[in-house]
């Protein structure tokens, strides 16, 4: 009886340990996907801004559109800032 309980506890410990490693991997993938979503949102905002510029106002030799000030740039939550571009 005691041996069966010990074997069951060892099997449960092995199963829980492997599930914990899988959960860590899944959470890391989720963090990366969230960072990619923020990056894509920032890029789409820039594309939409550039699409709104009249073609006649674009000149060669100098940029027609100034860069956005630092206070209006999109930033992600602090755990994901390393995944986002720092323009």
VMD Tcl script that builds the backbone (N, CA, C; Angstrom):
set m [mol new atoms 261]
animate dup $m
set s [atomselect $m all]
$s set {name element resname resid chain x y z} {
  {N N UNK 1 A 0.824 -1.201 0.000}
  {CA C UNK 1 A 0.000 0.000 0.000}
  {C C UNK 1 A 0.867 1.263 0.000}
  {N N UNK 2 A 1.862 1.301 0.869}
  {CA C UNK 2 A 2.725 2.477 0.956}
  {C C UNK 2 A 3.533 2.656 -0.327}
  {N N UNK 3 A 3.976 1.574 -0.928}
  {CA C UNK 3 A 4.739 1.648 -2.169}
  {C C UNK 3 A 3.879 2.206 -3.286}
  {N N UNK 4 A 2.618 1.830 -3.328}
  {CA C UNK 4 A 1.716 2.340 -4.372}
  {C C UNK 4 A 1.512 3.844 -4.229}
  {N N UNK 5 A 1.408 4.319 -3.022}
  {CA C UNK 5 A 1.238 5.756 -2.787}
  {C C UNK 5 A 2.488 6.511 -3.205}
  {N N UNK 6 A 3.655 5.990 -2.883}
  {CA C UNK 6 A 4.908 6.648 -3.253}
  {C C UNK 6 A 5.063 6.675 -4.774}
  {N N UNK 7 A 4.747 5.580 -5.448}
  {CA C UNK 7 A 4.831 5.533 -6.911}
  {C C UNK 7 A 3.848 6.524 -7.526}
  {N N UNK 8 A 2.655 6.601 -6.981}
  {CA C UNK 8 A 1.663 7.550 -7.499}
  {C C UNK 8 A 2.131 8.993 -7.308}
  {N N UNK 9 A 2.751 9.279 -6.164}
  {CA C UNK 9 A 3.241 10.640 -5.918}
  {C C UNK 9 A 4.391 10.987 -6.863}
  {N N UNK 10 A 5.268 10.034 -7.150}
  {CA C UNK 10 A 6.374 10.281 -8.074}
  {C C UNK 10 A 5.827 10.534 -9.473}
  {N N UNK 11 A 4.866 9.735 -9.917}
  {CA C UNK 11 A 4.269 9.944 -11.242}
  {C C UNK 11 A 3.572 11.301 -11.327}
  {N N UNK 12 A 2.879 11.689 -10.268}
  {CA C UNK 12 A 2.219 12.999 -10.255}
  {C C UNK 12 A 3.245 14.127 -10.305}
  {N N UNK 13 A 4.346 13.976 -9.571}
  {CA C UNK 13 A 5.386 15.006 -9.572}
  {C C UNK 13 A 6.013 15.151 -10.958}
  {N N UNK 14 A 6.257 14.045 -11.641}
  {CA C UNK 14 A 6.831 14.097 -12.988}
  {C C UNK 14 A 5.854 14.773 -13.947}
  {N N UNK 15 A 4.576 14.436 -13.850}
  {CA C UNK 15 A 3.576 15.034 -14.740}
  {C C UNK 15 A 3.449 16.534 -14.498}
  {N N UNK 16 A 3.407 16.943 -13.232}
  {CA C UNK 16 A 3.265 18.373 -12.918}
  {C C UNK 16 A 4.507 19.144 -13.363}
  {N N UNK 17 A 5.684 18.562 -13.205}
  {CA C UNK 17 A 6.919 19.234 -13.629}
  {C C UNK 17 A 6.950 19.441 -15.139}
  {N N UNK 18 A 6.536 18.424 -15.885}
  {CA C UNK 18 A 6.525 18.590 -17.344}
  {C C UNK 18 A 5.476 19.603 -17.777}
  {N N UNK 19 A 4.343 19.645 -17.090}
  {CA C UNK 19 A 3.330 20.654 -17.420}
  {C C UNK 19 A 3.816 22.062 -17.091}
  {N N UNK 20 A 4.579 22.205 -16.020}
  {CA C UNK 20 A 5.112 23.524 -15.670}
  {C C UNK 20 A 6.074 24.022 -16.743}
  {N N UNK 21 A 6.904 23.149 -17.278}
  {CA C UNK 21 A 7.827 23.548 -18.347}
  {C C UNK 21 A 7.050 23.950 -19.597}
  {N N UNK 22 A 5.981 23.231 -19.904}
  {CA C UNK 22 A 5.170 23.570 -21.068}
  {C C UNK 22 A 4.466 24.910 -20.866}
  {N N UNK 23 A 3.964 25.174 -19.666}
  {CA C UNK 23 A 3.292 26.447 -19.394}
  {C C UNK 23 A 4.264 27.617 -19.526}
  {N N UNK 24 A 5.502 27.430 -19.096}
  {CA C UNK 24 A 6.518 28.478 -19.249}
  {C C UNK 24 A 6.744 28.772 -20.730}
  {N N UNK 25 A 6.855 27.734 -21.523}
  {CA C UNK 25 A 7.071 27.909 -22.960}
  {C C UNK 25 A 5.892 28.623 -23.612}
  {N N UNK 26 A 4.687 28.246 -23.233}
  {CA C UNK 26 A 3.488 28.879 -23.796}
  {C C UNK 26 A 3.406 30.345 -23.378}
  {N N UNK 27 A 3.751 30.650 -22.139}
  {CA C UNK 27 A 3.697 32.047 -21.698}
  {C C UNK 27 A 4.736 32.899 -22.420}
  {N N UNK 28 A 5.910 32.335 -22.694}
  {CA C UNK 28 A 6.916 33.082 -23.445}
  {C C UNK 28 A 6.447 33.353 -24.867}
  {N N UNK 29 A 5.784 32.382 -25.478}
  {CA C UNK 29 A 5.235 32.587 -26.824}
  {C C UNK 29 A 4.154 33.656 -26.807}
  {N N UNK 30 A 3.343 33.669 -25.763}
  {CA C UNK 30 A 2.304 34.695 -25.642}
  {C C UNK 30 A 2.891 36.086 -25.490}
  {N N UNK 31 A 3.960 36.202 -24.722}
  {CA C UNK 31 A 4.611 37.512 -24.562}
  {C C UNK 31 A 5.178 37.993 -25.893}
  {N N UNK 32 A 5.766 37.078 -26.647}
  {CA C UNK 32 A 6.321 37.451 -27.952}
  {C C UNK 32 A 5.208 37.869 -28.909}
  {N N UNK 33 A 4.098 37.152 -28.890}
  {CA C UNK 33 A 2.970 37.496 -29.763}
  {C C UNK 33 A 2.387 38.854 -29.396}
  {N N UNK 34 A 2.327 39.151 -28.107}
  {CA C UNK 34 A 1.823 40.458 -27.676}
  {C C UNK 34 A 2.755 41.568 -28.139}
  {N N UNK 35 A 4.058 41.355 -28.022}
  {CA C UNK 35 A 5.027 42.351 -28.506}
  {C C UNK 35 A 4.908 42.569 -30.001}
  {N N UNK 36 A 4.693 41.497 -30.740}
  {CA C UNK 36 A 4.511 41.619 -32.187}
  {C C UNK 36 A 3.239 42.395 -32.509}
  {N N UNK 37 A 2.190 42.203 -31.735}
  {CA C UNK 37 A 0.940 42.931 -31.969}
  {C C UNK 37 A 1.137 44.434 -31.744}
  {N N UNK 38 A 1.860 44.804 -30.689}
  {CA C UNK 38 A 2.134 46.227 -30.450}
  {C C UNK 38 A 2.985 46.812 -31.578}
  {N N UNK 39 A 3.986 46.058 -32.014}
  {CA C UNK 39 A 4.842 46.534 -33.102}
  {C C UNK 39 A 4.035 46.725 -34.385}
  {N N UNK 40 A 3.184 45.755 -34.707}
  {CA C UNK 40 A 2.365 45.867 -35.912}
  {C C UNK 40 A 1.394 47.032 -35.819}
  {N N UNK 41 A 0.867 47.278 -34.630}
  {CA C UNK 41 A -0.016 48.426 -34.449}
  {C C UNK 41 A 0.701 49.742 -34.697}
  {N N UNK 42 A 1.928 49.851 -34.190}
  {CA C UNK 42 A 2.706 51.071 -34.403}
  {C C UNK 42 A 3.037 51.248 -35.882}
  {N N UNK 43 A 3.385 50.149 -36.547}
  {CA C UNK 43 A 3.694 50.239 -37.975}
  {C C UNK 43 A 2.460 50.602 -38.792}
  {N N UNK 44 A 1.322 50.036 -38.445}
  {CA C UNK 44 A 0.085 50.363 -39.171}
  {C C UNK 44 A -0.313 51.826 -38.953}
  {N N UNK 45 A -0.072 52.334 -37.756}
  {CA C UNK 45 A -0.357 53.744 -37.506}
  {C C UNK 45 A 0.503 54.623 -38.410}
  {N N UNK 46 A 1.756 54.269 -38.561}
  {CA C UNK 46 A 2.650 55.048 -39.422}
  {C C UNK 46 A 2.244 54.933 -40.886}
  {N N UNK 47 A 1.857 53.734 -41.315}
  {CA C UNK 47 A 1.402 53.547 -42.698}
  {C C UNK 47 A 0.150 54.369 -42.953}
  {N N UNK 48 A -0.783 54.343 -42.021}
  {CA C UNK 48 A -2.011 55.127 -42.195}
  {C C UNK 48 A -1.717 56.621 -42.235}
  {N N UNK 49 A -0.759 57.054 -41.423}
  {CA C UNK 49 A -0.403 58.483 -41.444}
  {C C UNK 49 A 0.208 58.859 -42.796}
  {N N UNK 50 A 1.071 57.986 -43.326}
  {CA C UNK 50 A 1.708 58.281 -44.609}
  {C C UNK 50 A 0.719 58.194 -45.767}
  {N N UNK 51 A -0.274 57.317 -45.648}
  {CA C UNK 51 A -1.277 57.231 -46.712}
  {C C UNK 51 A -2.136 58.487 -46.784}
  {N N UNK 52 A -2.243 59.219 -45.682}
  {CA C UNK 52 A -3.052 60.425 -45.665}
  {C C UNK 52 A -2.341 61.649 -46.218}
  {N N UNK 53 A -1.057 61.546 -46.521}
  {CA C UNK 53 A -0.298 62.675 -47.044}
  {C C UNK 53 A -0.582 62.802 -48.548}
  {N N UNK 54 A -0.950 63.987 -49.022}
  {CA C UNK 54 A -1.158 64.159 -50.460}
  {C C UNK 54 A 0.139 63.905 -51.236}
  {N N UNK 55 A 0.015 63.259 -52.376}
  {CA C UNK 55 A 1.193 62.919 -53.165}
  {C C UNK 55 A 1.934 64.160 -53.637}
  {N N UNK 56 A 1.213 65.227 -53.909}
  {CA C UNK 56 A 1.851 66.465 -54.383}
  {C C UNK 56 A 2.748 67.106 -53.334}
  {N N UNK 57 A 2.509 66.817 -52.075}
  {CA C UNK 57 A 3.321 67.452 -51.036}
  {C C UNK 57 A 4.643 66.714 -50.805}
  {N N UNK 58 A 4.827 65.556 -51.423}
  {CA C UNK 58 A 6.071 64.813 -51.263}
  {C C UNK 58 A 7.099 65.355 -52.246}
  {N N UNK 59 A 8.251 65.770 -51.740}
  {CA C UNK 59 A 9.304 66.306 -52.594}
  {C C UNK 59 A 10.559 65.464 -52.432}
  {N N UNK 60 A 11.397 65.495 -53.412}
  {CA C UNK 60 A 12.662 64.774 -53.284}
  {C C UNK 60 A 13.694 65.720 -52.687}
  {N N UNK 61 A 14.582 65.178 -51.918}
  {CA C UNK 61 A 15.639 65.994 -51.337}
  {C C UNK 61 A 15.432 66.313 -49.876}
  {N N UNK 62 A 14.206 66.362 -49.411}
  {CA C UNK 62 A 13.951 66.608 -47.989}
  {C C UNK 62 A 12.690 65.858 -47.592}
  {N N UNK 63 A 12.626 65.418 -46.347}
  {CA C UNK 63 A 11.426 64.694 -45.909}
  {C C UNK 63 A 10.224 65.625 -45.825}
  {N N UNK 64 A 9.108 65.183 -46.350}
  {CA C UNK 64 A 7.901 66.002 -46.337}
  {C C UNK 64 A 7.159 65.881 -45.024}
  {N N UNK 65 A 7.382 64.805 -44.301}
  {CA C UNK 65 A 6.644 64.557 -43.061}
  {C C UNK 65 A 7.625 64.526 -41.905}
  {N N UNK 66 A 7.468 65.407 -40.930}
  {CA C UNK 66 A 8.372 65.375 -39.783}
  {C C UNK 66 A 8.114 64.142 -38.918}
  {N N UNK 67 A 9.108 63.746 -38.201}
  {CA C UNK 67 A 8.983 62.611 -37.291}
  {C C UNK 67 A 8.113 62.990 -36.099}
  {N N UNK 68 A 7.340 62.046 -35.607}
  {CA C UNK 68 A 6.462 62.323 -34.468}
  {C C UNK 68 A 7.301 62.637 -33.228}
  {N N UNK 69 A 6.840 63.583 -32.405}
  {CA C UNK 69 A 7.586 63.866 -31.175}
  {C C UNK 69 A 7.567 62.658 -30.238}
  {N N UNK 70 A 8.554 62.612 -29.352}
  {CA C UNK 70 A 8.706 61.455 -28.461}
  {C C UNK 70 A 7.482 61.252 -27.579}
  {N N UNK 71 A 6.775 62.322 -27.240}
  {CA C UNK 71 A 5.624 62.185 -26.339}
  {C C UNK 71 A 4.444 61.487 -27.003}
  {N N UNK 72 A 4.392 61.426 -28.337}
  {CA C UNK 72 A 3.256 60.794 -29.015}
  {C C UNK 72 A 3.576 59.424 -29.573}
  {N N UNK 73 A 4.795 58.949 -29.378}
  {CA C UNK 73 A 5.154 57.638 -29.904}
  {C C UNK 73 A 4.479 56.540 -29.092}
  {N N UNK 74 A 4.157 55.444 -29.747}
  {CA C UNK 74 A 3.491 54.327 -29.084}
  {C C UNK 74 A 4.519 53.534 -28.291}
  {N N UNK 75 A 4.179 53.235 -27.064}
  {CA C UNK 75 A 5.027 52.403 -26.216}
  {C C UNK 75 A 4.180 51.255 -25.679}
  {N N UNK 76 A 4.786 50.106 -25.550}
  {CA C UNK 76 A 4.097 48.948 -24.999}
  {C C UNK 76 A 4.240 48.909 -23.491}
  {N N UNK 77 A 3.622 47.931 -22.873}
  {CA C UNK 77 A 3.799 47.778 -21.428}
  {C C UNK 77 A 5.245 47.444 -21.105}
  {N N UNK 78 A 5.668 47.771 -19.922}
  {CA C UNK 78 A 7.081 47.660 -19.576}
  {C C UNK 78 A 7.695 46.282 -19.788}
  {N N UNK 79 A 6.996 45.138 -19.564}
  {CA C UNK 79 A 7.669 43.860 -19.827}
  {C C UNK 79 A 7.976 43.635 -21.304}
  {N N UNK 80 A 7.313 44.353 -22.184}
  {CA C UNK 80 A 7.479 44.119 -23.607}
  {C C UNK 80 A 8.310 45.184 -24.306}
  {N N UNK 81 A 8.832 46.152 -23.572}
  {CA C UNK 81 A 9.535 47.249 -24.222}
  {C C UNK 81 A 10.777 46.783 -24.962}
  {N N UNK 82 A 11.384 45.691 -24.530}
  {CA C UNK 82 A 12.568 45.201 -25.235}
  {C C UNK 82 A 12.193 44.606 -26.602}
  {N N UNK 83 A 10.916 44.261 -26.786}
  {CA C UNK 83 A 10.482 43.685 -28.050}
  {C C UNK 83 A 10.055 44.741 -29.061}
  {N N UNK 84 A 9.830 45.969 -28.574}
  {CA C UNK 84 A 9.341 47.029 -29.438}
  {C C UNK 84 A 10.494 47.858 -30.008}
  {N N UNK 85 A 10.311 48.405 -31.189}
  {CA C UNK 85 A 11.361 49.277 -31.727}
  {C C UNK 85 A 11.418 50.584 -30.939}
  {N N UNK 86 A 12.601 51.158 -30.855}
  {CA C UNK 86 A 12.768 52.444 -30.175}
  {C C UNK 86 A 13.146 53.476 -31.225}
  {N N UNK 87 A 12.151 54.010 -31.885}
  {CA C UNK 87 A 12.377 54.978 -32.968}
  {C C UNK 87 A 12.843 56.273 -32.427}
}
mol reanalyze $m
mol bondsrecalc $m
mol representation Tube
mol addrep $m
